Amino acid sequence: MTKITDMQKANTAYMQRDNLSVPKDLFSMDEEFIRSFDDESNIVFPGFCDVHVHFREPGFSYKETIKSGSMAAARGGYTAVCTMPNLNPVPDSAENLKAQLDIIAKDAVINVYPYASITVGQRGEELSAMEEMAEDAFAFSDDGRGVQSDDMMREAMKRAKALGKMIVAHCEVNELLRGGYIHDGEYAKTHGHRGICSESEYAQIERDIKLAKETGCAYHVCHISAKESVEAIRRAKAEGVNITCETAPHYLVMDDGDLREEGRFKMNPPLRGKKDREALLEGILDGTIDMIATDHAPHSSDEKSKGLEKSAFGIVGIETAFPVLYTYLVREGIVSLDKIIELLALNARKRFGIPLGNDFSVWNLNKKFTVDPNKFLSMGRATPFEGAELYGENLLTVCGGKIAYKNV
């Protein structure tokens, strides 16, 4: 374990290994304060980076705000997050994007990078004002909706490439959804639910791979959940396509056999079958899957209290991501701790050019706790891990040399 007094050496080693720039004064904090965390049971990690969160503001601040979302992220050990564009107004123009940037500048306690939408209003009918947003937009995504038109996505990729930006895609073929809301697997069949087939995800990934190969655009796939998606991306990487992808903690440690008749188990894409989960783990281990993102998607209690069929899609996860992965994957000997840190903190920064800087968190990995959503800093409460006993307590998060979270 890395002692607090050795943390500059530890974080510098991470950055040098992964070709990240090392600040001259990595930890410019009071030495006495730092030593107060110096304990053999504590370990230091570089600040985590999540390229897929929903902080809901502007437009839906009754679900989450930039302030509450960034505070929750800091508690989870994150010092950089990228916010998706399903907002009101949708950031499809410089003016609309500025509405979010102003709130970020005022309220965020960590680094928050906003996406801009690929299409106007995320409706898939007309490309957004990509050129006028390129300077301030992290990347372009219509997350929550797949771009249905091949021609629209082709043109978006061409324009993104010209601007030096990435296309980040929620892949979903609308005509294959057929009113489904959980995975089209055994649970759906035995409990009388309408299922979402895996093809709705991987068919659009396969289309986008062809377009990325054609245009040369840098392309990233959101929250993959199906074994066929892993296979398609693995083939694309072997062919030299400029592609990366992410999955989320819940897809790695749960499948549709874990479902309950509660809205806290409903997300999009859904929890799929055991073979899908095993394929995702294989993709983590062989490098096909580049990073783990939470898809933190808070809703109000009312929106999540209507069962599997009628509840809104989306769960929260930014405060529990590392403990979930550490408990179910690292402690079980499935994935190494170093690999988890690469997936949570380093690979996304390398791919998207997000600096690490003076960012770190301090954890006690021996501390066990029971997940109680009522204690979340996020305004969202819906998590499939409610009641789970997890290991790993964050004691401190520092972002840019300043305290973003302290466990008191």
Secondary structure, DSSP 8 states (H G I E B T S, - for coil): ---GGGHHHHHHHHHHHTT----SSS--S-HHHHHTT--TTEEEEE-EEEEEE---TTT-TTT--HHHHHHHHHHTTEEEEEE-S-SSS-S-SHHHHHHHHHHHHHH-SSEEEE-B-SBGGG-SSSB--HHHHTTT-S-B--TTS----HHHHHHHHHHHHHHT--EEE----GGGTTT--EESSHHHHHHT--EE-THHHHHHHHHHHHHHHHH---EEE-S---HHHHHHHHHHHHTT--EEEEE-HHHHH--GGG--SSGGG--SS----HHHHHHHHHHHHHTSS-EE---B----TTTTSSHHHHS-S----TTTHHHHHIIIIITTTSS-HHHHHIIIIIHHHHHHT----S-EEEEEEEEEEE--GGG-SSS----TTTT-EEEEEEEEEEETTEEEEE--
